[in-house]
């Protein structure tokens, strides 16, 4: 969609083309006409998340970007609660790797732990994690 331009103005590419006879090459993901709609930009900026929130979200997706951690989360979703030994055996990784992954997930607030004697059990911290994983998995099925 091209925003209204004052009468007699040309798109930037047209002006450049008349001054420079070389053909312009435009990538497929770019607009062929550069024309900013200030109202749309202002509306989008008004609803944009803060830089801090974007950083936190990126950190969460980076955390979930590891296949082992993702499989561990799905194991916890299905089992409800598992100790490190059981979780390690379920996803077939060494216990120290499972422990490290769980420490990262716990510090991010994705899982919680419960100590019972000498055993430590992990579970998903809240329903939002299940929702996020289920929606992501559903998205993959439609892609």
Secondary structure, 3 states (H helix, E strand, C coil): CCCCCCCCCCCHHHHHHHHCCCCCCCCCCCCCCCCCCHHHHHHHHHHCCCHHHHHHHHHHHHHHCCHHHHHHHHHHHHHCCEEHHHHHHHHCCCHHHHHHHHHHHHHCCCEEEEEECCEEEEEECCHHHHHHHHHHHHHHHHC
